[in-house]
Amino acid sequence: MGIRRLTRTEPVARIVFYFGLTASVAAAGPALVTWREPSPRTWAVLLLMGLFATLGQLTLTRAYSHAPAALAGPFLYAGPVFAGLLDWVIWGVLPDALFALGAVLVVMAATLALRLRQSESPAPAES
């Protein structure tokens, strides 16, 4: 809800920039204490992760500017399900029964939340 309010007065890119800046400052202390120089391959993976995380944050923030949090929020919970499926597709790590149960619960909860949200919406007036 806070992000939705911010999108009324601030551009999406600015919100995402300050979110990243705040998170980086908060992580700087622990990172300095445990820092080890990453290999070039690790740097490449980290940069790719940063790119995708930034794109994801931009799209999520934009979604909150167009829809209430109750409507956009359930899609956030699908992220771990997709991550588990990508783990299976890319690295061949077969999901276990607990993952399957969690995935079913997440999909059911998101579906229920969206259906309840639709039933709360007023019916369009007939002309």
TIKOLTI-730858 format. One record per residue: residue in three letters; x, z, y of N, C-alpha, C in turn. Coordinates in nm, 4 decimals, padded with zeros to 6 digits. Each point is the difference from the previous one (the first is absolute). Example, Ala and Ser with C-alpha at 12.3 -4.5 7.8 and 13.67 -1.06 7.14 Angstrom:
{r = ALA&n_east = 01.3190&n_up = 00.7800&n_north = -00.5690&ca_east = -00.0890&ca_up = 00.0000&ca_north = 00.1190&c_east = 00.0900&c_up = 00.0000&c_north = 00.1200};
{r = SER&n_east = -00.0350&n_up = -00.0720&n_north = 00.1050&ca_east = 00.0820&ca_up = 00.0060&ca_north = 00.1190&c_east = -00.0770&c_up = 00.0730&c_north = 00.1090};
This chain:
{r = MET&n_east = 00.0827&n_up = 00.0000&n_north = -00.1187&ca_east = -00.0827&ca_up = 00.0000&ca_north = 00.1187&c_east = 00.0870&c_up = 00.0000&c_north = 00.1249};
{r = GLY&n_east = 00.1124&n_up = 00.0688&n_north = -00.0072&ca_east = 00.0905&ca_up = 00.0016&ca_north = 00.1144&c_east = 00.0561&c_up = -00.1378&c_north = 00.0290};
{r = ILE&n_east = 00.0371&n_up = -00.0719&n_north = -00.1035&ca_east = 00.0541&ca_up = -00.1354&ca_north = 00.0187&c_east = -00.1078&c_up = -00.0897&c_north = 00.0575};
{r = ARG&n_east = -00.1224&n_up = 00.0132&n_north = -00.0496&ca_east = -00.1103&ca_up = -00.0816&ca_north = 00.0525&c_east = -00.0170&c_up = 00.0252&c_north = 00.1499};
{r = ARG&n_east = 00.0095&n_up = 00.1259&n_north = 00.0412&ca_east = -00.0109&ca_up = 00.0318&ca_north = 00.1429&c_east = 00.1160&c_up = -00.0619&c_north = 00.0787};
{r = LEU&n_east = 00.1199&n_up = 00.0084&n_north = -00.0568&ca_east = 00.1159&ca_up = -00.0568&ca_north = 00.0686&c_east = -00.0130&c_up = -00.1506&c_north = 00.0187};
{r = THR&n_east = -00.0611&n_up = -00.0689&n_north = -00.0971&ca_east = -00.0106&ca_up = -00.1464&ca_north = 00.0100&c_east = -00.0912&c_up = -00.0436&c_north = 00.1142};
{r = ARG&n_east = -00.0776&n_up = 00.0933&n_north = 00.0534&ca_east = -00.0859&ca_up = -00.0339&ca_north = 00.1147&c_east = 00.0812&c_up = -00.0174&c_north = 00.1276};
{r = THR&n_east = 00.1138&n_up = 00.0696&n_north = 00.0080&ca_east = 00.0796&ca_up = -00.0042&ca_north = 00.1232&c_east = 00.1416&c_up = -00.0532&c_north = -00.0191};
{r = GLU&n_east = 00.0476&n_up = -00.0042&n_north = -00.1236&ca_east = 00.1385&ca_up = -00.0403&ca_north = -00.0255&c_east = 00.0045&c_up = -00.1206&c_north = -00.0932};
{r = PRO&n_east = 00.0973&n_up = -00.0906&n_north = 00.0192&ca_east = 00.0161&ca_up = -00.1119&ca_north = -00.0933&c_east = 00.0472&c_up = 00.0502&c_north = -00.1368};
{r = VAL&n_east = -00.0375&n_up = -00.0720&n_north = -00.1036&ca_east = 00.0346&ca_up = 00.0374&ca_north = -00.1368&c_east = 00.1515&c_up = 00.0111&c_north = -00.0168};
{r = ALA&n_east = 00.0749&n_up = -00.0951&n_north = 00.0535&ca_east = 00.1463&ca_up = 00.0016&ca_north = -00.0151&c_east = 00.0612&c_up = 00.1264&c_north = 00.0602};
{r = ARG&n_east = -00.0527&n_up = 00.0471&n_north = 00.1126&ca_east = 00.0533&ca_up = 00.1212&ca_north = 00.0630&c_east = -00.0278&c_up = 00.1226&c_north = -00.0872};
{r = ILE&n_east = -00.1189&n_up = 00.0074&n_north = -00.0555&ca_east = -00.0347&ca_up = 00.1121&ca_north = -00.0873&c_east = 00.0945&c_up = 00.0041&c_north = -00.1198};
{r = VAL&n_east = 00.0214&n_up = -00.1156&n_north = -00.0622&ca_east = 00.0873&ca_up = -00.0069&ca_north = -00.1177&c_east = 00.1442&c_up = 00.0311&c_north = 00.0387};
{r = PHE&n_east = 00.0455&n_up = -00.0476&n_north = 00.1159&ca_east = 00.1358&ca_up = 00.0289&ca_north = 00.0442&c_east = 00.0226&c_up = 00.1505&c_north = 00.0149};
{r = TYR&n_east = -00.0909&n_up = 00.0671&n_north = 00.0685&ca_east = 00.0176&ca_up = 00.1440&ca_north = 00.0216&c_east = -00.0175&c_up = 00.0797&c_north = -00.1284};
{r = PHE&n_east = -00.0836&n_up = -00.0480&n_north = -00.0911&ca_east = -00.0113&ca_up = 00.0645&ca_north = -00.1312&c_east = 00.1346&c_up = -00.0079&c_north = -00.0726};
{r = GLY&n_east = 00.0601&n_up = -00.1199&n_north = -00.0013&ca_east = 00.1300&ca_up = -00.0177&ca_north = -00.0647&c_east = 00.1101&c_up = 00.0802&c_north = 00.0666};
{r = LEU&n_east = -00.0010&n_up = 00.0030&n_north = 00.1324&ca_east = 00.1002&ca_up = 00.0768&ca_north = 00.0737&c_east = -00.0119&c_up = 00.1490&c_north = -00.0313};
{r = THR&n_east = -00.1221&n_up = 00.0518&n_north = 00.0013&ca_east = -00.0215&ca_up = 00.1415&ca_north = -00.0298&c_east = 00.0431&c_up = 00.0331&c_north = -00.1426};
{r = ALA&n_east = -00.0360&n_up = -00.0852&n_north = -00.0945&ca_east = 00.0386&ca_up = 00.0235&ca_north = -00.1392&c_east = 00.1520&c_up = -00.0062&c_north = -00.0165};
{r = SER&n_east = 00.0648&n_up = -00.0921&n_north = 00.0701&ca_east = 00.1459&ca_up = -00.0119&ca_north = -00.0088&c_east = 00.0702&c_up = 00.1223&c_north = 00.0566};
{r = VAL&n_east = -00.0475&n_up = 00.0486&n_north = 00.1135&ca_east = 00.0593&ca_up = 00.1194&ca_north = 00.0600&c_east = -00.0195&c_up = 00.1196&c_north = -00.0930};
{r = ALA&n_east = -00.1194&n_up = 00.0126&n_north = -00.0586&ca_east = -00.0270&ca_up = 00.1116&ca_north = -00.0914&c_east = 00.0877&c_up = -00.0072&c_north = -00.1247};
{r = ALA&n_east = 00.0320&n_up = -00.1212&n_north = -00.0459&ca_east = 00.0804&ca_up = -00.0161&ca_north = -00.1213&c_east = 00.1500&c_up = 00.0027&c_north = 00.0278};
{r = ALA&n_east = 00.0398&n_up = -00.0097&n_north = 00.1252&ca_east = 00.1427&ca_up = -00.0103&ca_north = 00.0329&c_east = 00.0797&c_up = 00.1224&c_north = -00.0446};
{r = GLY&n_east = -00.0520&n_up = 00.1187&n_north = 00.0229&ca_east = 00.0718&ca_up = 00.1221&ca_north = -00.0386&c_east = 00.0301&c_up = 00.0065&c_north = -00.1487};
{r = PRO&n_east = -00.1029&n_up = -00.0064&n_north = -00.0848&ca_east = 00.0272&ca_up = 00.0021&ca_north = -00.1443&c_east = 00.0874&c_up = -00.1175&c_north = -00.0455};
{r = ALA&n_east = -00.0169&n_up = -00.1161&n_north = 00.0623&ca_east = 00.0816&ca_up = -00.1159&ca_north = -00.0389&c_east = 00.1475&c_up = 00.0228&c_north = 00.0310};
{r = LEU&n_east = 00.0285&n_up = 00.0586&n_north = 00.1149&ca_east = 00.1396&ca_up = 00.0260&ca_north = 00.0372&c_east = 00.0661&c_up = 00.0993&c_north = -00.0947};
{r = VAL&n_east = -00.0748&n_up = 00.0965&n_north = -00.0484&ca_east = 00.0549&ca_up = 00.1017&ca_north = -00.0894&c_east = 00.0360&c_up = -00.0592&c_north = -00.1362};
{r = THR&n_east = -00.0801&n_up = -00.0944&n_north = -00.0478&ca_east = 00.0192&ca_up = -00.0529&ca_north = -00.1355&c_east = 00.0461&c_up = -00.1456&c_north = -00.0018};
{r = TRP&n_east = 00.0459&n_up = -00.0532&n_north = 00.1119&ca_east = 00.0308&ca_up = -00.1432&ca_north = 00.0121&c_east = 00.1107&c_up = -00.0452&c_north = -00.0943};
{r = ARG&n_east = -00.0246&n_up = -00.1126&n_north = -00.0655&ca_east = 00.1012&ca_up = -00.0744&ca_north = -00.0773&c_east = -00.0136&c_up = -00.1455&c_north = 00.0401};
{r = GLU&n_east = 00.1116&n_up = -00.0661&n_north = 00.0171&ca_east = -00.0031&ca_up = -00.1399&ca_north = 00.0431&c_east = -00.0626&c_up = -00.0882&c_north = -00.1077};
{r = PRO&n_east = -00.1108&n_up = -00.0682&n_north = 00.0317&ca_east = -00.0634&ca_up = -00.0884&ca_north = -00.0984&c_east = 00.0849&c_up = -00.1251&c_north = -00.0250};
{r = SER&n_east = -00.0155&n_up = -00.0546&n_north = -00.1180&ca_east = 00.0673&ca_up = -00.1263&ca_north = -00.0330&c_east = -00.0699&c_up = -00.1129&c_north = 00.0751};
{r = PRO&n_east = 00.0652&n_up = -00.1160&n_north = 00.0117&ca_east = -00.0659&ca_up = -00.1138&ca_north = 00.0671&c_east = -00.1342&c_up = -00.0360&c_north = -00.0649};
{r = ARG&n_east = -00.0070&n_up = 00.0079&n_north = -00.1314&ca_east = -00.1262&ca_up = -00.0316&ca_north = -00.0680&c_east = -00.1079&c_up = 00.1029&c_north = 00.0371};
{r = THR&n_east = 00.0384&n_up = 00.1263&n_north = 00.0071&ca_east = -00.0954&ca_up = 00.1043&ca_north = 00.0384&c_east = -00.0456&c_up = -00.0199&c_north = 00.1435};
{r = TRP&n_east = 00.0926&n_up = -00.0399&n_north = 00.0901&ca_east = -00.0389&ca_up = -00.0290&ca_north = 00.1383&c_east = -00.1046&c_up = -00.1106&c_north = 00.0033};
{r = ALA&n_east = 00.0207&n_up = -00.1039&n_north = -00.0809&ca_east = -00.0957&ca_up = -00.1109&ca_north = -00.0025&c_east = -00.1379&c_up = 00.0481&c_north = -00.0463};
{r = VAL&n_east = -00.0017&n_up = 00.0822&n_north = -00.1041&ca_east = -00.1274&ca_up = 00.0534&ca_north = -00.0494&c_east = -00.0638&c_up = 00.0892&c_north = 00.1060};
{r = LEU&n_east = 00.0796&n_up = 00.0835&n_north = 00.0659&ca_east = -00.0531&ca_up = 00.0881&ca_north = 00.1044&c_east = -00.0584&c_up = -00.0807&c_north = 00.1164};
{r = LEU&n_east = 00.0687&n_up = -00.1063&n_north = 00.0398&ca_east = -00.0519&ca_up = -00.0840&ca_north = 00.1081&c_east = -00.1297&c_up = -00.0688&c_north = -00.0411};
{r = LEU&n_east = -00.0073&n_up = -00.0472&n_north = -00.1236&ca_east = -00.1227&ca_up = -00.0622&ca_north = -00.0497&c_east = -00.1142&c_up = 00.1012&c_north = -00.0054};
{r = MET&n_east = 00.0303&n_up = 00.1206&n_north = -00.0464&ca_east = -00.1012&ca_up = 00.1056&ca_north = -00.0026&c_east = -00.0479&c_up = 00.0319&c_north = 00.1416};
{r = GLY&n_east = 00.0923&n_up = 00.0065&n_north = 00.0941&ca_east = -00.0373&ca_up = 00.0265&ca_north = 00.1392&c_east = -00.0883&c_up = -00.1092&c_north = 00.0576};
{r = LEU&n_east = 00.0320&n_up = -00.1241&n_north = -00.0323&ca_east = -00.0804&ca_up = -00.1126&ca_north = 00.0466&c_east = -00.1426&c_up = 00.0100&c_north = -00.0541};
{r = PHE&n_east = -00.0120&n_up = 00.0203&n_north = -00.1313&ca_east = -00.1332&ca_up = 00.0086&ca_north = -00.0598&c_east = -00.0758&c_up = 00.1236&c_north = 00.0478};
{r = ALA&n_east = 00.0697&n_up = 00.1106&n_north = 00.0184&ca_east = -00.0662&ca_up = 00.1214&ca_north = 00.0503&c_east = -00.0510&c_up = -00.0221&c_north = 00.1421};
{r = THR&n_east = 00.0796&n_up = -00.0674&n_north = 00.0827&ca_east = -00.0430&ca_up = -00.0280&ca_north = 00.1366&c_east = -00.1193&c_up = -00.0937&c_north = 00.0015};
{r = LEU&n_east = 00.0043&n_up = -00.1052&n_north = -00.0811&ca_east = -00.1146&ca_up = -00.0915&ca_north = -00.0082&c_east = -00.1246&c_up = 00.0730&c_north = -00.0492};
{r = GLY&n_east = 00.0172&n_up = 00.0855&n_north = -00.0983&ca_east = -00.1127&ca_up = 00.0776&ca_north = -00.0503&c_east = -00.0568&c_up = 00.0925&c_north = 00.1052};
{r = GLN&n_east = 00.0876&n_up = 00.0666&n_north = 00.0754&ca_east = -00.0456&ca_up = 00.0911&ca_north = 00.1050&c_east = -00.0704&c_up = -00.0764&c_north = 00.1119};
{r = LEU&n_east = 00.0515&n_up = -00.1181&n_north = 00.0344&ca_east = -00.0653&ca_up = -00.0818&ca_north = 00.1018&c_east = -00.1403&c_up = -00.0416&c_north = -00.0439};
{r = THR&n_east = -00.0128&n_up = -00.0447&n_north = -00.1249&ca_east = -00.1320&ca_up = -00.0428&ca_north = -00.0473&c_east = -00.0952&c_up = 00.1183&c_north = -00.0140};
{r = LEU&n_east = 00.0510&n_up = 00.1137&n_north = -00.0445&ca_east = -00.0851&ca_up = 00.1186&ca_north = -00.0125&c_east = -00.0473&c_up = 00.0469&c_north = 00.1367};
{r = THR&n_east = 00.0885&n_up = 00.0033&n_north = 00.0967&ca_east = -00.0379&ca_up = 00.0420&ca_north = 00.1345&c_east = -00.1013&c_up = -00.0974&c_north = 00.0595};
{r = ARG&n_east = 00.0189&n_up = -00.1281&n_north = -00.0239&ca_east = -00.0962&ca_up = -00.0989&ca_north = 00.0477&c_east = -00.1346&c_up = 00.0186&c_north = -00.0693};
{r = ALA&n_east = 00.0012&n_up = 00.0328&n_north = -00.1280&ca_east = -00.1260&ca_up = 00.0242&ca_north = -00.0719&c_east = -00.0751&c_up = 00.1161&c_north = 00.0628};
{r = TYR&n_east = 00.0726&n_up = 00.1058&n_north = 00.0372&ca_east = -00.0655&ca_up = 00.1144&ca_north = 00.0633&c_east = -00.0556&c_up = -00.0353&c_north = 00.1375};
{r = SER&n_east = 00.0535&n_up = -00.1028&n_north = 00.0637&ca_east = -00.0552&ca_up = -00.0400&ca_north = 00.1291&c_east = -00.1292&c_up = -00.0790&c_north = -00.0165};
{r = HIS&n_east = -00.0222&n_up = -00.0552&n_north = -00.1191&ca_east = -00.1191&ca_up = -00.0822&ca_north = -00.0235&c_east = -00.1082&c_up = 00.0693&c_north = -00.0825};
{r = ALA&n_east = 00.0344&n_up = 00.1076&n_north = -00.0682&ca_east = -00.0976&ca_up = 00.0656&ca_north = -00.0872&c_east = 00.0214&c_up = 00.1506&c_north = 00.0038};
{r = PRO&n_east = -00.1055&n_up = 00.0745&n_north = -00.0248&ca_east = 00.0147&ca_up = 00.1461&ca_north = -00.0061&c_east = 00.0929&c_up = 00.0413&c_north = -00.1137};
{r = ALA&n_east = 00.0633&n_up = 00.1146&n_north = 00.0154&ca_east = 00.0929&ca_up = 00.0498&ca_north = -00.1018&c_east = -00.0691&c_up = 00.0146&c_north = -00.1353};
{r = ALA&n_east = -00.1272&n_up = 00.0379&n_north = 00.0006&ca_east = -00.0730&ca_up = 00.0166&ca_north = -00.1264&c_east = -00.0159&c_up = -00.1317&c_north = -00.0743};
{r = LEU&n_east = 00.0046&n_up = -00.1112&n_north = 00.0710&ca_east = -00.0123&ca_up = -00.1309&ca_north = -00.0641&c_east = 00.1360&c_up = -00.0548&c_north = -00.0426};
{r = ALA&n_east = 00.1026&n_up = 00.0212&n_north = 00.0829&ca_east = 00.1339&ca_up = -00.0513&ca_north = -00.0318&c_east = 00.0760&c_up = 00.0932&c_north = -00.0934};
{r = GLY&n_east = -00.0266&n_up = 00.1292&n_north = 00.0081&ca_east = 00.0742&ca_up = 00.1000&ca_north = -00.0765&c_east = 00.0036&c_up = -00.0191&c_north = -00.1502};
{r = PRO&n_east = -00.1145&n_up = -00.0317&n_north = -00.0641&ca_east = 00.0046&ca_up = -00.0139&ca_north = -00.1461&c_east = 00.1001&c_up = -00.1035&c_north = -00.0509};
{r = PHE&n_east = 00.0323&n_up = -00.0991&n_north = 00.0822&ca_east = 00.0961&ca_up = -00.1008&ca_north = -00.0435&c_east = 00.1416&c_up = 00.0562&c_north = -00.0090};
{r = LEU&n_east = 00.0287&n_up = 00.1075&n_north = 00.0738&ca_east = 00.1317&ca_up = 00.0637&ca_north = -00.0081&c_east = 00.0270&c_up = 00.0538&c_north = -00.1397};
{r = TYR&n_east = -00.1036&n_up = 00.0526&n_north = -00.0627&ca_east = 00.0173&ca_up = 00.0613&ca_north = -00.1309&c_east = 00.0256&c_up = -00.1031&c_north = -00.1096};
{r = ALA&n_east = -00.0240&n_up = -00.1256&n_north = 00.0291&ca_east = 00.0281&ca_up = -00.1052&ca_north = -00.0976&c_east = 00.1492&c_up = -00.0327&c_north = -00.0045};
{r = GLY&n_east = 00.0763&n_up = 00.0416&n_north = 00.1016&ca_east = 00.1438&ca_up = -00.0300&ca_north = 00.0052&c_east = 00.0764&c_up = 00.0453&c_north = -00.1225};
{r = PRO&n_east = -00.0135&n_up = 00.1268&n_north = -00.0417&ca_east = 00.0719&ca_up = 00.0432&ca_north = -00.1204&c_east = -00.0427&c_up = -00.0748&c_north = -00.1260};
{r = VAL&n_east = -00.1255&n_up = -00.0415&n_north = -00.0064&ca_east = -00.0459&ca_up = -00.0776&ca_north = -00.1156&c_east = 00.0738&c_up = -00.1337&c_north = -00.0037};
{r = PHE&n_east = 00.0049&n_up = -00.0680&n_north = 00.1145&ca_east = 00.0726&ca_up = -00.1272&ca_north = 00.0049&c_east = 00.1486&c_up = 00.0189&c_north = -00.0258};
{r = ALA&n_east = 00.0580&n_up = 00.1095&n_north = 00.0490&ca_east = 00.1418&ca_up = 00.0275&ca_north = -00.0253&c_east = 00.0251&c_up = 00.0168&c_north = -00.1493};
{r = GLY&n_east = -00.0898&n_up = 00.0706&n_north = -00.0686&ca_east = 00.0138&ca_up = 00.0159&ca_north = -00.1447&c_east = -00.0127&c_up = -00.1322&c_north = -00.0734};
{r = LEU&n_east = -00.0921&n_up = -00.0840&n_north = 00.0451&ca_east = -00.0155&ca_up = -00.1317&ca_north = -00.0632&c_east = 00.1219&c_up = -00.0884&c_north = 00.0247};
{r = LEU&n_east = 00.0566&n_up = 00.0074&n_north = 00.1216&ca_east = 00.1227&ca_up = -00.0754&ca_north = 00.0277&c_east = 00.1168&c_up = 00.0518&c_north = -00.0831};
{r = ASP&n_east = 00.0045&n_up = 00.1312&n_north = -00.0223&ca_east = 00.1022&ca_up = 00.0595&ca_north = -00.0858&c_east = -00.0072&c_up = -00.0618&c_north = -00.1397};
{r = TRP&n_east = -00.1213&n_up = -00.0202&n_north = -00.0465&ca_east = -00.0218&ca_up = -00.0598&ca_north = -00.1321&c_east = 00.0395&c_up = -00.1474&c_north = 00.0001};
{r = VAL&n_east = -00.0468&n_up = -00.0757&n_north = 00.1018&ca_east = 00.0255&ca_up = -00.1439&ca_north = 00.0047&c_east = 00.1481&c_up = -00.0305&c_north = 00.0223};
{r = ILE&n_east = 00.0635&n_up = 00.0727&n_north = 00.0931&ca_east = 00.1385&ca_up = -00.0321&ca_north = 00.0370&c_east = 00.1018&c_up = 00.0600&c_north = -00.0964};
{r = TRP&n_east = -00.0165&n_up = 00.1287&n_north = -00.0341&ca_east = 00.1003&ca_up = 00.0678&ca_north = -00.0808&c_east = -00.0440&c_up = 00.0284&c_north = -00.1428};
{r = GLY&n_east = -00.1217&n_up = -00.0371&n_north = -00.0342&ca_east = -00.0461&ca_up = 00.0175&ca_north = -00.1372&c_east = -00.0287&c_up = 00.1442&c_north = -00.0398};
{r = VAL&n_east = -00.0190&n_up = 00.0886&n_north = 00.0978&ca_east = -00.0317&ca_up = 00.1393&ca_north = -00.0293&c_east = -00.1508&c_up = 00.0090&c_north = -00.0213};
{r = LEU&n_east = -00.0379&n_up = 00.0164&n_north = -00.1236&ca_east = -00.1422&ca_up = 00.0023&ca_north = -00.0353&c_east = -00.0647&c_up = 00.1272&c_north = 00.0519};
{r = PRO&n_east = -00.1123&n_up = -00.0133&n_north = 00.0736&ca_east = -00.0691&ca_up = 00.1197&ca_north = 00.0500&c_east = -00.0485&c_up = 00.0874&c_north = -00.1157};
{r = ASP&n_east = 00.0063&n_up = 00.1311&n_north = 00.0206&ca_east = -00.0470&ca_up = 00.0912&ca_north = -00.1039&c_east = -00.1481&c_up = 00.0327&c_north = 00.0209};
{r = ALA&n_east = -00.0549&n_up = 00.0821&n_north = -00.0882&ca_east = -00.1418&ca_up = 00.0338&ca_north = 00.0047&c_east = -00.0357&c_up = 00.0742&c_north = 00.1286};
{r = LEU&n_east = 00.0892&n_up = 00.0845&n_north = 00.0486&ca_east = -00.0269&ca_up = 00.0738&ca_north = 00.1228&c_east = -00.0100&c_up = -00.0948&c_north = 00.1197};
{r = PHE&n_east = 00.0865&n_up = -00.1013&n_north = 00.0034&ca_east = -00.0079&ca_up = -00.1008&ca_north = 00.1052&c_east = -00.1332&c_up = -00.0734&c_north = -00.0075};
{r = ALA&n_east = -00.0386&n_up = -00.0414&n_north = -00.1208&ca_east = -00.1260&ca_up = -00.0730&ca_north = -00.0170&c_east = -00.1179&c_up = 00.0851&c_north = 00.0467};
{r = LEU&n_east = -00.0010&n_up = 00.1273&n_north = -00.0370&ca_east = -00.1069&ca_up = 00.0896&ca_north = 00.0430&c_east = -00.0008&c_up = 00.0120&c_north = 00.1530};
{r = GLY&n_east = 00.1162&n_up = 00.0199&n_north = 00.0587&ca_east = 00.0095&ca_up = 00.0100&ca_north = 00.1455&c_east = -00.0454&c_up = -00.1270&c_north = 00.0689};
{r = ALA&n_east = 00.0390&n_up = -00.1153&n_north = -00.0546&ca_east = -00.0397&ca_up = -00.1275&ca_north = 00.0592&c_east = -00.1519&c_up = -00.0172&c_north = -00.0042};
{r = VAL&n_east = -00.0597&n_up = 00.0351&n_north = -00.1123&ca_east = -00.1461&ca_up = -00.0095&ca_north = -00.0115&c_east = -00.0669&c_up = 00.0930&c_north = 00.1010};
{r = LEU&n_east = 00.0498&n_up = 00.1214&n_north = 00.0117&ca_east = -00.0579&ca_up = 00.0951&ca_north = 00.0954&c_east = 00.0143&c_up = -00.0484&c_north = 00.1435};
{r = VAL&n_east = 00.1142&n_up = -00.0573&n_north = 00.0343&ca_east = 00.0225&ca_up = -00.0501&ca_north = 00.1358&c_east = -00.0960&c_up = -00.1147&c_north = 00.0300};
{r = VAL&n_east = -00.0129&n_up = -00.0931&n_north = -00.0923&ca_east = -00.0896&ca_up = -00.1139&ca_north = 00.0219&c_east = -00.1448&c_up = 00.0472&c_north = 00.0107};
{r = MET&n_east = -00.0395&n_up = 00.0933&n_north = -00.0875&ca_east = -00.1368&ca_up = 00.0522&ca_north = 00.0054&c_east = -00.0261&c_up = 00.0733&c_north = 00.1317};
{r = ALA&n_east = 00.0948&n_up = 00.0816&n_north = 00.0442&ca_east = -00.0174&ca_up = 00.0752&ca_north = 00.1239&c_east = -00.0074&c_up = -00.0935&c_north = 00.1204};
{r = ALA&n_east = 00.0851&n_up = -00.1015&n_north = 00.0037&ca_east = -00.0028&ca_up = -00.0952&ca_north = 00.1113&c_east = -00.1316&c_up = -00.0771&c_north = 00.0009};
{r = THR&n_east = -00.0440&n_up = -00.0421&n_north = -00.1166&ca_east = -00.1271&ca_up = -00.0721&ca_north = -00.0101&c_east = -00.1153&c_up = 00.0884&c_north = 00.0457};
{r = LEU&n_east = -00.0010&n_up = 00.1246&n_north = -00.0446&ca_east = -00.1046&ca_up = 00.0937&ca_north = 00.0395&c_east = 00.0025&c_up = 00.0242&c_north = 00.1508};
{r = ALA&n_east = 00.1178&n_up = 00.0201&n_north = 00.0559&ca_east = 00.0116&ca_up = 00.0235&ca_north = 00.1439&c_east = -00.0524&c_up = -00.1190&c_north = 00.0799};
{r = LEU&n_east = 00.0340&n_up = -00.1210&n_north = -00.0437&ca_east = -00.0462&ca_up = -00.1192&ca_north = 00.0710&c_east = -00.1507&c_up = -00.0188&c_north = -00.0153};
{r = ARG&n_east = -00.0517&n_up = 00.0269&n_north = -00.1181&ca_east = -00.1458&ca_up = -00.0127&ca_north = -00.0219&c_east = -00.0763&c_up = 00.1038&c_north = 00.0822};
{r = LEU&n_east = 00.0498&n_up = 00.1233&n_north = 00.0033&ca_east = -00.0661&ca_up = 00.1028&ca_north = 00.0797&c_east = 00.0045&c_up = -00.0361&c_north = 00.1477};
{r = ARG&n_east = 00.1108&n_up = -00.0564&n_north = 00.0431&ca_east = 00.0145&ca_up = -00.0408&ca_north = 00.1397&c_east = -00.1013&c_up = -00.1094&c_north = 00.0328};
{r = GLN&n_east = -00.0196&n_up = -00.0946&n_north = -00.0923&ca_east = -00.0965&ca_up = -00.1082&ca_north = 00.0220&c_east = -00.1426&c_up = 00.0532&c_north = 00.0043};
{r = SER&n_east = -00.0315&n_up = 00.0976&n_north = -00.0850&ca_east = -00.1364&ca_up = 00.0527&ca_north = -00.0029&c_east = -00.0313&c_up = 00.0804&c_north = 00.1253};
{r = GLU&n_east = 00.1036&n_up = 00.0523&n_north = 00.0689&ca_east = -00.0205&ca_up = 00.0744&ca_north = 00.1237&c_east = -00.0231&c_up = -00.0917&c_north = 00.1191};
{r = SER&n_east = 00.0446&n_up = -00.1253&n_north = -00.0119&ca_east = -00.0156&ca_up = -00.0951&ca_north = 00.1110&c_east = -00.1454&c_up = -00.0330&c_north = 00.0172};
{r = PRO&n_east = -00.0482&n_up = -00.0079&n_north = 00.1256&ca_east = -00.1393&ca_up = -00.0356&ca_north = 00.0209&c_east = -00.0263&c_up = -00.1440&c_north = -00.0402};
{r = ALA&n_east = -00.1169&n_up = -00.0248&n_north = -00.0538&ca_east = -00.0372&ca_up = -00.1362&ca_north = -00.0399&c_east = -00.0185&c_up = -00.0854&c_north = 00.1244};
{r = PRO&n_east = 00.0404&n_up = -00.1279&n_north = -00.0045&ca_east = -00.0157&ca_up = -00.0867&ca_north = 00.1173&c_east = -00.1490&c_up = -00.0223&c_north = 00.0296};
{r = ALA&n_east = -00.0313&n_up = -00.0038&n_north = 00.1272&ca_east = -00.1382&ca_up = -00.0202&ca_north = 00.0399&c_east = -00.0403&c_up = -00.1450&c_north = -00.0266};
{r = GLU&n_east = -00.1237&n_up = -00.0154&n_north = -00.0474&ca_east = -00.0495&ca_up = -00.1355&ca_north = -00.0263&c_east = -00.0511&c_up = -00.0607&c_north = 00.1283};
{r = SER&n_east = 00.0172&n_up = -00.1303&n_north = 00.0137&ca_east = -00.0475&ca_up = -00.0649&ca_north = 00.1226&c_east = -00.1166&c_up = -00.0892&c_north = -00.0257};
